[in-house]
Every structure is written in C-alpha cells, then in structure tokens.
Amino acid sequence: MSSARAIGALLLGFQPLVAMTEETLECSALTALAEQATAEILVPNKISALEADLSAQNCGTAITQRGRREIHCRWSFDYRAEAAIAFQDHVASRLRECLSAVDVAPEQGVNHPDTYDQQQFRADDLGASLSRKDKAAINATLIFLRVGGV
C-alpha cells in the first residue's frame, strides 16, 4: 500500500467521530449527564456510557474548589473549524431545551488558549459551563462541557 493510501485509510478511520459530533445530542443523554452529576453516589460505568451517548472523546469527573463533584466532557475539532462553533451553539441550545437551563454570566478564568468563548447555564440545582478553546500549540479547537451541582 502506498504511503498516500495508508494515510488516507488512517484518516477515514477518524471520519465516524467527526460525523457523530454533528448529530443531534439526545435529551436523554444530557438528562443522564445531569442526573449523574448531581447524584449522591457516582456510578463509574455510567460515565463511560455517557461518553458514548454524548459522542464525546473523553468524559471524566473532578472535584470543584467548592468541594462539589462535576462531570466534564471534551470534543476536539480542527483548529478554528466552523464545525466547532456550530457544535458549541448546538450544545448550548440543547442545554436550554433539554434541561430548561438559562444563561448566566460566565467566569473569566482561562488557561491561555489563543481564543476562548464560554457560556454558563443554570437549571435548578445544576450548573453547566460550555467553552470553546482554540489551541494553536496542538492545532485543535476544543469544546468542553462541565456539569455539576450548585
């Protein structure tokens, strides 16, 4: 196999991931994410299921400065791709629609991306942060969704 064909075959392997992020996020997946983020007991295998249901490249948990648990998920796009902006807009609209979340003023802290756009939401006892970070050093634009109790 020529090197051009090998590279092409390798790139085709990444196509389904890009296609999945363009699909509509199901309300059931966002609801499950919210429920797990605010549950008293974390069920680790549910995080893996959420990662698949949300078509995220990575989901995990963290403890906030206030001592609360949050779940965070990440999606990666080509650097400054229009698809990243469209995906961020899509996730924001699904948070509003599926979780009845309302917009609140965003935080100002960032970890030195080239560009940064953050939206924050609140729905009852749930807080969510949705951010887009363009990172030239890794030639990627990253979308992060953090969800946790408030």
Buried (B, 14 or more C-beta within 10 A) or exposed (E): EEEEEEEEEEEEEEEEEBEBBEEEBBEEBBEBBBEBBBEEEEEEEBBEBBBEBBBBBEBEBEEEEEEBBBBBBBBBBEBBBEBBBEBBEBBBEBBBEBBEBEEBEBEEEEEEBEEBBBBBBBBEEBBBBBBBBBBEEEEBBBBBBBBBBB
